[in-house]
């Protein structure tokens, strides 16, 4: 995980894996994300930004979490902003 943070020059990351054609993504590693920030251990393909990125096979970026219409509605966003995160990049 240290190498991932270093390569992408980021403060925190989560890695989810999908087994074959399964419709579920499972959290296998994370670093740099405070424990008070809610983390799902599993995501369904097609749901949420991570699930949609995997389903579409394309990355998704949110440059400003504080003003993004989807993130504004999420309680997770407030915790992420308090922790100092300002943007999000999700890629399959």
C-alpha positions in Angstrom: 0.0 0.0 0.0 2.9 2.4 0.7 3.9 2.0 -2.9 0.4 2.8 -4.2 0.2 6.0 -2.1 3.7 7.0 -3.3 3.1 6.2 -7.0 -0.2 8.1 -7.2 0.9 10.8 -4.7 -2.2 10.4 -2.6 -3.0 10.4 1.1 -5.2 7.4 1.3 -6.4 4.4 -0.7 -8.6 1.4 -0.6 -8.2 -1.7 -2.7 -11.2 -3.9 -3.5 -11.0 -7.1 -5.5 -13.5 -9.0 -7.6 -13.3 -12.8 -7.9 -14.0 -13.8 -11.5 -17.5 -12.8 -12.6 -18.8 -12.2 -9.1 -21.1 -9.2 -8.5 -19.2 -8.3 -5.3 -16.1 -6.3 -4.7 -14.3 -7.1 -1.4 -12.0 -4.8 0.5 -8.6 -6.4 0.7 -6.3 -3.5 1.8 -6.5 0.1 2.9 -4.1 2.8 4.2 -4.2 6.4 5.1 -8.0 6.6 5.8 -8.9 7.3 9.4 -10.9 4.7 11.3 -13.8 7.2 11.9 -14.4 7.3 8.1 -16.9 4.7 7.3 -15.6 1.9 5.0 -17.7 -0.7 3.4 -16.1 -4.1 3.3 -18.0 -5.0 0.2 -19.5 -3.2 -2.8 -21.9 -4.6 -5.3 -20.9 -4.1 -9.0 -23.0 -1.3 -10.4 -23.7 0.4 -7.1 -22.0 3.5 -5.8 -19.1 5.1 -7.7 -16.8 2.2 -7.2 -19.4 -0.3 -8.4 -20.3 1.8 -11.4 -16.6 2.3 -12.4 -16.1 -1.4 -12.4 -19.3 -2.0 -14.3 -18.4 0.6 -17.0 -14.7 -0.3 -17.0 -13.8 3.4 -16.8 -12.3 5.5 -14.0 -14.4 8.1 -12.2 -12.9 11.3 -10.7 -14.5 13.8 -8.3 -12.3 16.9 -8.2 -14.2 18.7 -5.5 -16.0 16.4 -3.0 -17.4 19.5 -1.2 -19.5 20.6 -4.2 -20.1 17.3 -6.0 -23.9 16.7 -6.2 -23.6 13.0 -5.4 -21.0 13.4 -2.5 -22.9 16.4 -1.0 -25.7 13.9 0.0 -23.5 11.4 1.6 -22.6 11.4 5.3 -19.3 9.8 4.3 -18.4 13.0 2.5 -18.5 15.0 5.7 -16.2 12.6 7.4 -13.8 12.5 4.4 -13.7 16.3 4.3 -13.0 16.5 8.1 -10.2 14.0 7.5 -8.7 16.4 4.9 -9.7 14.6 1.7 -10.8 16.9 -1.1 -11.1 14.7 -4.2 -11.7 11.1 -5.1 -10.4 8.9 -8.0 -11.9 5.5 -8.6 -10.7 3.2 -11.2 -11.4 -0.4 -12.1 
